[in-house]
Amino acid sequence: MNKDWIKVFIAALFEVFWVIGLKHADDFLTWSGTLVSIFISFYVMIMAGQRLPVGTVYAVFVGLGTAGTVISDIVFFGEPFKVSKILLILLLLAGVIGLKLVTKEKVKEGAES
């Protein structure tokens, strides 16, 4: 896995933070953290999209962010655990992984510098 895909995973992690922040932020500090997470998430995703196929980057970003948010809700915020929900998340992740595996990586000329 190259550094551009790692950027997508980092962007998805920060997506989980800002989505949770949108629900739970209630003061200046938590709203500030939410805004910083939004900025980092989209900035890193855009940087990865400059070197990887944008459609695939966005699909992986959203899929991982969705899975991370649902799992975080179950683990940290008392959302009920349902087997059907976990199976659907696994199906989503299988699609995301499959999409990543079938995407050929094209490095733009001059993008290394």
N, C-alpha and C positions, 0 to 999 in steps of 0.2 A: 504494500500500500504506500502510495507516495504522499508527500506533504500536503498536496492539494486536497486529497480525501480526508486527511486528518483535520484540515481546516473546516470541512463540511461537518465532521463530527463535533468539533468545538462549537461551531455555529449552532448546531442542534442542541447542544448542552445549554448554551445561553438562551436558546429559545424556550427551553423548559423553565429557566429562571424567570424570564419576563412574563411568560404566560401565568405562572404561579403568582408573580407580583401583581399582575392586573387584577387578580381576584382578592389578594390578601393585603395589598398595600393600603395603609391608612394614615401615614404621616409623611412628612417631607423626606426623611431618610429612606424609607422603603420605596417611595415613589421615585426618588433619585436613583436608587439601585435598579429599579425596573427600567427606567429610561436608559441607564448605562448598559444594561443587559440587551435592550433592543438595539442600541447602536452597535455594540460589539457583535451581536448575532448577525445583523444584516451586513455589516462591514466585512466580516470574515467570510460570509457566504458569497458576497459579491467578488471578493478577492479570489475565491476558489472558482467561481463561475467565469473568470477571465481566462482560465486555462483548461477547464473541463466543460463538457456539454451542459449548457445552462438548464435545460429541461431535466436532465438526470440529477444535477446538483439540487435543484429545487425539490424534486420528488423525494430524494433521500433526506434532505433537510426537514421537510414537512413530516415525512414518515417517522423519522427518528424522534423528532420533537413531539409528535403526537403520542408515540409509544412511551417516551420518557415522562410526559405530563400525566398520562393515565396511571403509570406505575407509581409516580410520585404521589398522586392523589390517594392511591391505595395504601402506600407505605407510610406516608407522613400525615395525611389529613383525614384518615378514617373512612375513606370511600369504601363501600362494600366490595369484597372480593367475590367475583363471579367467574366461574370457569369459562363461560362463553366469552366474556370480555378478554380474558387472557388468550384464548384460542384465536380470537379475531386480531389481537395485537401480534401474535406470532405469525398469522397469515400476512398481515401488513409488513412485518419485518422480512418475511420470506420474499415478498415482492420487491422490497427495497434492495435487499441483498442481490436478488436475481437481476434487477435493473443495473446495479453497479457492476455485476460480473459480465454482463453482455455489452457494456459500454466500452468502446475502444477509446483509449486516451490519446488525444492528439495534442502535442505540445506546439503552441504557436511559435513560429520562428522569431527569435529575439526575445522570447519571454523569460529566458533563463537569467538575463542580466538584471 
